[in-house]
Amino acid sequence: MSFPNFFSKSSRKLHREGLVALVVYTILFCAACGGTAGDQRNSKRSLTSSDKASAELVDLNSASRTALISLPGIGEAYAQKIIDGRPYREKTDLVRRGIVPDKAYALFADKVVARQN
C-alpha cells in the first residue's frame, strides 16, 4: 500500500489550485452576503417604490387597449374581450366570467384592479 506523496511538484500544484479556488469561492460568497445586507438596508426605498407601483395599477374598467396589451399574458384578442366585458365589480370577474383563463390571469393579477367609477 502506498500513500500519495503530498510534497511532489504535481501534488503541490493541485493543492495550490484548490486553495486558489477556495479563496475565490470565499470572496464571491462574502460579496453575495454583502449584497443581501445592502438590500435589507435599502428596504425603505423599495417600500416607497412599491407604493408608486400600487398607484400605477391598470384599471380594468377604464384602461386603454394599449395598457391592457402591456400586461403579461394579454394580447390583442384578450384585451378586446376585456374591453367588451366591461364593467367589472372585481378583478376576479375576468376568470369567473371566462374572459381570460386562470393561467393568464395568474400572470397579471397583481398588476390590475377593478375600480368603481
N, C-alpha and C positions, 0 to 999 in steps of 0.2 A: 504494500500500500504506500503510495507516495502522496505527499502533501504538495499543494501548489506553492511555488516559490513567489512569495509576495514582494520580493525585492528584485525580481528580474526587470529589465527595461520595459518589456511589453506589459507586464503586470502593473508597473508604476504608471504607465501611460493610461491604462484603463481606469485606475484609481483616480488619477488626476482628472480625467474626463468626467468621471462620476461625481467628483467633488465640484467641478465647474457646473455640471447640470444641477446639482443640489443647490448651489448658491444662486443660480439663475431662477430656479423654481421658487426659492425663498423670497427673492426680490420681487418677483411677479406676484406672489401671494400677498406680500405686505402691501404692495401697491393696490391690489384689489381690495384689501381690507380698508385701506385709507380712503379709497373712493366711496365705499359704502358709508363710512363715518361722515364724509363730507356731504353725502346726500341727506343724512339724518340731520345735520346741522342746518341745511337749507330747506327743511320741511315747511317753514313758514312761507317761503317764497312759492312753493308748489301749491300751498293751500290757496293763496291769492290767485294763482293762475287757474286753479280748478274752479274757483268762484266765477271767473270770467268765462270759463268753458260752460258752466251751467247756465249762464245768461245767453249763451250762443246756441242753445238747443234749437233744433229745427221743429217748428210748429207744424204739425200735420194738417191743421185746418187752414193755414194761410201761406205755407211755403210755396215758393215758385217751383216750376218743373225742374229748373236747373239746380236748385237747392236740394230737391229730393234725389236727383240723379247723383249728387255728390256723396250721398250716403253709401256706405259699403253694402254691396249685395243688391242695390237698386239700380235698375237700368231704365230705359225709356218706357218699356211696357208696364213695369210695376209703378213707375212714377205716375203714369196716366191712370192706372187703376186706383191709386191713392187719391188723386185729384177727383176722379169720378165718384168715389165713395164718400166724399165729404158730406156732412160734418161728422167728426168723431168725438165721442164723450171721453174715451180713454184711449191711450196709445195701443193697448192690447186689443182694441177693436179690429186692428189690422189682421190679426190672426183669427180672432173669433168669427169675423165675417168672411174669412177666406180670401182676403185681398192679397196677402203675402204668406208664403209658407213659414213654418216655425224656424227652420234653419236660416232663412234670410232675415227674419225678424231678430234672431239672436245676434246677428252681426251689427245691427244698428240700434237696438233697443235703448241703450244708454245715451243715445245722441238725439232722441226725439221726445216731444211732448205734445199733448193734445190740449191746447188752451181753449177755454170757452170765451168767445168774444161777446 
